[in-house]
Amino acid sequence: MPDQNKYNSKLQGQRVLIIGGSAGIGYGVAEASLENGAHVIISSSNESRVQEAVSKLQKAYPSAAQRVEGYAANMGDQASLESNVEQLFKKAGSLNHVVFTAGDSLAMMPLEDATMDKTIQAGMVRFFAPLMVAKHAAKVLDKSPTSSITLTTGNVSEKPIPNWSVINGFATALQGSTRGLALDLKPIRVNLVSPGAVETPLWDGIPEEHRKQMFESFASKMATGKIGQVEDVAEAFLYAMKDKNLTGSMISTNGGSMLM
């Protein structure tokens, strides 16, 4: 008689769209979803990066090669944002879960340098795009708590950094939007993950020696003494998809940096 399989099978056969899934945390969520038996659709703004990530996933999980696909969609252009989101959902087809981990270069600027145009653009990918994604996801997801949308903010929303007022604002606003969306889209579940510093390709543009010093500085401000790893942070997104009792909530995964 086989063992029961009540917990490890929750994503088996589920279709998961991961916007921002070609690298970093999103790629980790794609890996974890495949390992849990899901069909994964990844998206990012660059077609070649999407196809490279699809190929990489297929090589890493040859038995799941038919469960991976990807499409490019630019989330950073105000004029085309909503139409790009609509087209992405048409290509993705039926879905059970939508995960949004996309990000762009952080618009770190003193308040005196902020203009309306700069401010709006700073929030295009990190705030306005998630709202449009939620709007259109609601049209394709089953109206059921088995369906979920999981967005991403950062721990700057919990612990502000000087001269980050613009980014702080959008990051914190996403907390309120998540709670509002959980009501507006119910019974579809909407949640938010707030990672602290995580070692991802986002930092690859920084010279190695400087990057090493920066990671050591991050780690010294964490109760765990270690910078976050993608394979650990990805678990928060899996939990948000699996727990049908979770909605309107934020999951913080930050190595205890809020305590230091």
Contacts in CASP RR format, 6 or more apart in sequence:
PFRMAT RR
TARGET T0000
AUTHOR 0000-0000-0000
METHOD contacts of the structure
MODEL  1
MPDQNKYNSKLQGQRVLIIGGSAGIGYGVAEASLENGAHVIISSSNESRV
QEAVSKLQKAYPSAAQRVEGYAANMGDQASLESNVEQLFKKAGSLNHVVF
TAGDSLAMMPLEDATMDKTIQAGMVRFFAPLMVAKHAAKVLDKSPTSSIT
LTTGNVSEKPIPNWSVINGFATALQGSTRGLALDLKPIRVNLVSPGAVET
PLWDGIPEEHRKQMFESFASKMATGKIGQVEDVAEAFLYAMKDKNLTGSM
ISTNGGSMLM
8 36 0 8 1.000
10 36 0 8 1.000
10 241 0 8 1.000
10 242 0 8 1.000
11 33 0 8 1.000
11 36 0 8 1.000
11 37 0 8 1.000
11 38 0 8 1.000
11 97 0 8 1.000
11 238 0 8 1.000
11 241 0 8 1.000
11 242 0 8 1.000
12 36 0 8 1.000
12 37 0 8 1.000
12 38 0 8 1.000
13 37 0 8 1.000
13 38 0 8 1.000
13 39 0 8 1.000
14 33 0 8 1.000
14 37 0 8 1.000
14 38 0 8 1.000
14 39 0 8 1.000
14 96 0 8 1.000
14 97 0 8 1.000
14 241 0 8 1.000
15 38 0 8 1.000
15 39 0 8 1.000
15 41 0 8 1.000
15 92 0 8 1.000
15 93 0 8 1.000
15 94 0 8 1.000
15 95 0 8 1.000
15 96 0 8 1.000
15 97 0 8 1.000
16 29 0 8 1.000
16 30 0 8 1.000
16 33 0 8 1.000
16 38 0 8 1.000
16 39 0 8 1.000
16 40 0 8 1.000
16 41 0 8 1.000
16 95 0 8 1.000
16 96 0 8 1.000
16 97 0 8 1.000
16 98 0 8 1.000
16 99 0 8 1.000
16 241 0 8 1.000
17 41 0 8 1.000
17 42 0 8 1.000
17 43 0 8 1.000
17 88 0 8 1.000
17 89 0 8 1.000
17 92 0 8 1.000
17 95 0 8 1.000
17 97 0 8 1.000
17 98 0 8 1.000
17 99 0 8 1.000
17 137 0 8 1.000
18 26 0 8 1.000
18 29 0 8 1.000
18 30 0 8 1.000
18 33 0 8 1.000
18 40 0 8 1.000
18 41 0 8 1.000
18 42 0 8 1.000
18 43 0 8 1.000
18 99 0 8 1.000
18 101 0 8 1.000
19 43 0 8 1.000
19 44 0 8 1.000
19 73 0 8 1.000
19 75 0 8 1.000
19 88 0 8 1.000
19 98 0 8 1.000
19 99 0 8 1.000
19 100 0 8 1.000
19 101 0 8 1.000
19 102 0 8 1.000
19 129 0 8 1.000
19 133 0 8 1.000
20 26 0 8 1.000
20 42 0 8 1.000
20 43 0 8 1.000
20 44 0 8 1.000
20 100 0 8 1.000
20 101 0 8 1.000
20 102 0 8 1.000
20 103 0 8 1.000
21 27 0 8 1.000
21 28 0 8 1.000
21 29 0 8 1.000
21 30 0 8 1.000
21 42 0 8 1.000
21 43 0 8 1.000
21 44 0 8 1.000
21 53 0 8 1.000
21 101 0 8 1.000
21 102 0 8 1.000
22 42 0 8 1.000
22 43 0 8 1.000
22 44 0 8 1.000
22 46 0 8 1.000
22 49 0 8 1.000
22 50 0 8 1.000
22 52 0 8 1.000
22 53 0 8 1.000
23 44 0 8 1.000
23 49 0 8 1.000
23 53 0 8 1.000
23 200 0 8 1.000
23 201 0 8 1.000
23 202 0 8 1.000
24 101 0 8 1.000
24 198 0 8 1.000
24 200 0 8 1.000
24 201 0 8 1.000
24 202 0 8 1.000
24 230 0 8 1.000
25 101 0 8 1.000
25 152 0 8 1.000
25 195 0 8 1.000
25 198 0 8 1.000
25 200 0 8 1.000
25 230 0 8 1.000
25 233 0 8 1.000
25 234 0 8 1.000
25 237 0 8 1.000
26 42 0 8 1.000
26 99 0 8 1.000
26 101 0 8 1.000
26 230 0 8 1.000
26 234 0 8 1.000
26 237 0 8 1.000
27 42 0 8 1.000
27 53 0 8 1.000
27 57 0 8 1.000
27 230 0 8 1.000
28 230 0 8 1.000
28 231 0 8 1.000
28 234 0 8 1.000
29 99 0 8 1.000
29 101 0 8 1.000
29 234 0 8 1.000
29 237 0 8 1.000
29 238 0 8 1.000
30 40 0 8 1.000
30 42 0 8 1.000
30 53 0 8 1.000
30 57 0 8 1.000
30 68 0 8 1.000
31 57 0 8 1.000
31 60 0 8 1.000
31 61 0 8 1.000
31 231 0 8 1.000
31 234 0 8 1.000
32 231 0 8 1.000
32 234 0 8 1.000
32 235 0 8 1.000
32 237 0 8 1.000
32 238 0 8 1.000
33 40 0 8 1.000
33 238 0 8 1.000
33 241 0 8 1.000
34 40 0 8 1.000
34 57 0 8 1.000
34 61 0 8 1.000
34 64 0 8 1.000
34 67 0 8 1.000
34 68 0 8 1.000
35 61 0 8 1.000
36 238 0 8 1.000
37 64 0 8 1.000
37 67 0 8 1.000
38 67 0 8 1.000
38 97 0 8 1.000
39 67 0 8 1.000
39 68 0 8 1.000
40 57 0 8 1.000
40 67 0 8 1.000
40 68 0 8 1.000
40 69 0 8 1.000
41 69 0 8 1.000
41 70 0 8 1.000
41 71 0 8 1.000
41 92 0 8 1.000
41 95 0 8 1.000
42 50 0 8 1.000
42 53 0 8 1.000
42 54 0 8 1.000
42 57 0 8 1.000
42 68 0 8 1.000
42 69 0 8 1.000
42 70 0 8 1.000
43 50 0 8 1.000
43 70 0 8 1.000
43 71 0 8 1.000
43 72 0 8 1.000
43 73 0 8 1.000
43 88 0 8 1.000
43 92 0 8 1.000
43 102 0 8 1.000
44 50 0 8 1.000
44 53 0 8 1.000
44 72 0 8 1.000
44 73 0 8 1.000
44 102 0 8 1.000
45 72 0 8 1.000
45 73 0 8 1.000
45 74 0 8 1.000
45 75 0 8 1.000
45 76 0 8 1.000
45 102 0 8 1.000
46 72 0 8 1.000
47 72 0 8 1.000
50 70 0 8 1.000
50 71 0 8 1.000
50 72 0 8 1.000
51 70 0 8 1.000
53 70 0 8 1.000
54 68 0 8 1.000
54 69 0 8 1.000
54 70 0 8 1.000
57 64 0 8 1.000
57 68 0 8 1.000
58 64 0 8 1.000
58 65 0 8 1.000
58 68 0 8 1.000
61 67 0 8 1.000
61 68 0 8 1.000
71 88 0 8 1.000
71 91 0 8 1.000
71 92 0 8 1.000
73 84 0 8 1.000
73 85 0 8 1.000
73 87 0 8 1.000
73 88 0 8 1.000
74 80 0 8 1.000
74 81 0 8 1.000
74 84 0 8 1.000
75 81 0 8 1.000
75 84 0 8 1.000
75 85 0 8 1.000
75 102 0 8 1.000
75 103 0 8 1.000
75 124 0 8 1.000
75 125 0 8 1.000
75 129 0 8 1.000
76 104 0 8 1.000
76 121 0 8 1.000
76 124 0 8 1.000
76 125 0 8 1.000
76 129 0 8 1.000
77 84 0 8 1.000
77 124 0 8 1.000
78 120 0 8 1.000
78 121 0 8 1.000
78 124 0 8 1.000
78 128 0 8 1.000
81 124 0 8 1.000
81 128 0 8 1.000
81 129 0 8 1.000
81 132 0 8 1.000
82 132 0 8 1.000
82 136 0 8 1.000
85 129 0 8 1.000
85 132 0 8 1.000
85 133 0 8 1.000
85 135 0 8 1.000
85 136 0 8 1.000
86 136 0 8 1.000
89 95 0 8 1.000
89 136 0 8 1.000
89 137 0 8 1.000
89 139 0 8 1.000
89 140 0 8 1.000
92 140 0 8 1.000
93 140 0 8 1.000
94 140 0 8 1.000
95 137 0 8 1.000
95 140 0 8 1.000
95 141 0 8 1.000
95 147 0 8 1.000
96 141 0 8 1.000
96 142 0 8 1.000
96 146 0 8 1.000
96 147 0 8 1.000
96 148 0 8 1.000
97 147 0 8 1.000
97 148 0 8 1.000
97 149 0 8 1.000
97 150 0 8 1.000
97 241 0 8 1.000
98 133 0 8 1.000
98 134 0 8 1.000
98 137 0 8 1.000
98 141 0 8 1.000
98 148 0 8 1.000
98 149 0 8 1.000
98 150 0 8 1.000
99 149 0 8 1.000
99 150 0 8 1.000
99 237 0 8 1.000
99 241 0 8 1.000
100 129 0 8 1.000
100 130 0 8 1.000
100 133 0 8 1.000
100 149 0 8 1.000
100 150 0 8 1.000
100 151 0 8 1.000
100 152 0 8 1.000
101 152 0 8 1.000
101 237 0 8 1.000
102 125 0 8 1.000
102 129 0 8 1.000
103 125 0 8 1.000
103 126 0 8 1.000
104 124 0 8 1.000
104 125 0 8 1.000
104 126 0 8 1.000
106 167 0 8 1.000
107 118 0 8 1.000
107 121 0 8 1.000
107 122 0 8 1.000
107 123 0 8 1.000
107 166 0 8 1.000
107 167 0 8 1.000
108 163 0 8 1.000
108 164 0 8 1.000
108 167 0 8 1.000
109 118 0 8 1.000
109 122 0 8 1.000
109 163 0 8 1.000
109 166 0 8 1.000
110 163 0 8 1.000
111 163 0 8 1.000
111 165 0 8 1.000
111 166 0 8 1.000
114 165 0 8 1.000
114 166 0 8 1.000
118 166 0 8 1.000
119 166 0 8 1.000
120 128 0 8 1.000
122 166 0 8 1.000
122 167 0 8 1.000
122 170 0 8 1.000
123 166 0 8 1.000
123 170 0 8 1.000
126 153 0 8 1.000
126 167 0 8 1.000
126 170 0 8 1.000
126 171 0 8 1.000
126 174 0 8 1.000
127 170 0 8 1.000
127 173 0 8 1.000
127 174 0 8 1.000
127 177 0 8 1.000
130 151 0 8 1.000
130 174 0 8 1.000
130 177 0 8 1.000
131 177 0 8 1.000
131 181 0 8 1.000
133 149 0 8 1.000
134 149 0 8 1.000
134 151 0 8 1.000
134 181 0 8 1.000
134 185 0 8 1.000
134 190 0 8 1.000
137 149 0 8 1.000
137 188 0 8 1.000
138 185 0 8 1.000
138 188 0 8 1.000
141 147 0 8 1.000
141 149 0 8 1.000
141 188 0 8 1.000
142 188 0 8 1.000
143 187 0 8 1.000
143 188 0 8 1.000
144 187 0 8 1.000
144 188 0 8 1.000
145 187 0 8 1.000
145 188 0 8 1.000
145 189 0 8 1.000
145 244 0 8 1.000
145 245 0 8 1.000
145 247 0 8 1.000
146 244 0 8 1.000
147 187 0 8 1.000
147 188 0 8 1.000
147 189 0 8 1.000
148 188 0 8 1.000
148 189 0 8 1.000
148 190 0 8 1.000
148 191 0 8 1.000
148 240 0 8 1.000
148 241 0 8 1.000
148 247 0 8 1.000
149 181 0 8 1.000
149 185 0 8 1.000
149 188 0 8 1.000
149 189 0 8 1.000
149 190 0 8 1.000
149 191 0 8 1.000
150 190 0 8 1.000
150 191 0 8 1.000
150 192 0 8 1.000
150 193 0 8 1.000
150 237 0 8 1.000
150 240 0 8 1.000
150 241 0 8 1.000
151 174 0 8 1.000
151 177 0 8 1.000
151 178 0 8 1.000
151 190 0 8 1.000
151 191 0 8 1.000
151 192 0 8 1.000
151 193 0 8 1.000
152 192 0 8 1.000
152 193 0 8 1.000
152 194 0 8 1.000
152 195 0 8 1.000
153 171 0 8 1.000
153 172 0 8 1.000
153 174 0 8 1.000
153 175 0 8 1.000
153 192 0 8 1.000
153 193 0 8 1.000
153 194 0 8 1.000
153 250 0 8 1.000
154 171 0 8 1.000
154 194 0 8 1.000
154 195 0 8 1.000
154 196 0 8 1.000
155 194 0 8 1.000
155 195 0 8 1.000
155 196 0 8 1.000
155 252 0 8 1.000
155 254 0 8 1.000
155 257 0 8 1.000
155 258 0 8 1.000
156 164 0 8 1.000
156 167 0 8 1.000
156 168 0 8 1.000
156 171 0 8 1.000
157 168 0 8 1.000
157 169 0 8 1.000
157 171 0 8 1.000
157 172 0 8 1.000
157 174 0 8 1.000
157 175 0 8 1.000
157 194 0 8 1.000
158 194 0 8 1.000
158 252 0 8 1.000
158 254 0 8 1.000
158 258 0 8 1.000
159 257 0 8 1.000
159 258 0 8 1.000
160 168 0 8 1.000
161 168 0 8 1.000
174 192 0 8 1.000
175 192 0 8 1.000
175 250 0 8 1.000
178 190 0 8 1.000
178 191 0 8 1.000
178 192 0 8 1.000
178 248 0 8 1.000
178 249 0 8 1.000
178 250 0 8 1.000
179 248 0 8 1.000
180 190 0 8 1.000
180 248 0 8 1.000
181 190 0 8 1.000
181 248 0 8 1.000
182 189 0 8 1.000
182 190 0 8 1.000
182 191 0 8 1.000
182 247 0 8 1.000
182 248 0 8 1.000
186 247 0 8 1.000
189 240 0 8 1.000
189 244 0 8 1.000
189 246 0 8 1.000
189 247 0 8 1.000
189 248 0 8 1.000
190 247 0 8 1.000
190 248 0 8 1.000
191 240 0 8 1.000
191 246 0 8 1.000
191 247 0 8 1.000
191 248 0 8 1.000
191 249 0 8 1.000
191 250 0 8 1.000
191 251 0 8 1.000
192 248 0 8 1.000
192 249 0 8 1.000
192 250 0 8 1.000
192 251 0 8 1.000
193 233 0 8 1.000
193 236 0 8 1.000
193 237 0 8 1.000
193 240 0 8 1.000
193 250 0 8 1.000
193 251 0 8 1.000
193 253 0 8 1.000
194 250 0 8 1.000
194 251 0 8 1.000
194 252 0 8 1.000
194 253 0 8 1.000
194 254 0 8 1.000
195 228 0 8 1.000
195 233 0 8 1.000
195 236 0 8 1.000
195 253 0 8 1.000
195 254 0 8 1.000
196 228 0 8 1.000
196 252 0 8 1.000
196 253 0 8 1.000
196 254 0 8 1.000
196 255 0 8 1.000
196 257 0 8 1.000
197 215 0 8 1.000
197 218 0 8 1.000
197 222 0 8 1.000
197 227 0 8 1.000
197 228 0 8 1.000
197 254 0 8 1.000
197 257 0 8 1.000
198 227 0 8 1.000
198 228 0 8 1.000
198 229 0 8 1.000
198 230 0 8 1.000
198 233 0 8 1.000
199 215 0 8 1.000
199 227 0 8 1.000
199 228 0 8 1.000
199 229 0 8 1.000
199 230 0 8 1.000
200 230 0 8 1.000
203 211 0 8 1.000
203 214 0 8 1.000
203 215 0 8 1.000
204 211 0 8 1.000
205 211 0 8 1.000
206 214 0 8 1.000
215 227 0 8 1.000
218 227 0 8 1.000
218 257 0 8 1.000
219 225 0 8 1.000
219 226 0 8 1.000
219 227 0 8 1.000
221 257 0 8 1.000
221 260 0 8 1.000
222 228 0 8 1.000
222 254 0 8 1.000
222 255 0 8 1.000
222 256 0 8 1.000
222 257 0 8 1.000
222 260 0 8 1.000
223 255 0 8 1.000
223 256 0 8 1.000
223 257 0 8 1.000
223 259 0 8 1.000
223 260 0 8 1.000
224 255 0 8 1.000
224 256 0 8 1.000
225 255 0 8 1.000
226 255 0 8 1.000
228 253 0 8 1.000
228 255 0 8 1.000
232 253 0 8 1.000
233 253 0 8 1.000
235 253 0 8 1.000
236 251 0 8 1.000
236 253 0 8 1.000
239 246 0 8 1.000
239 251 0 8 1.000
240 246 0 8 1.000
240 251 0 8 1.000
252 258 0 8 1.000
END
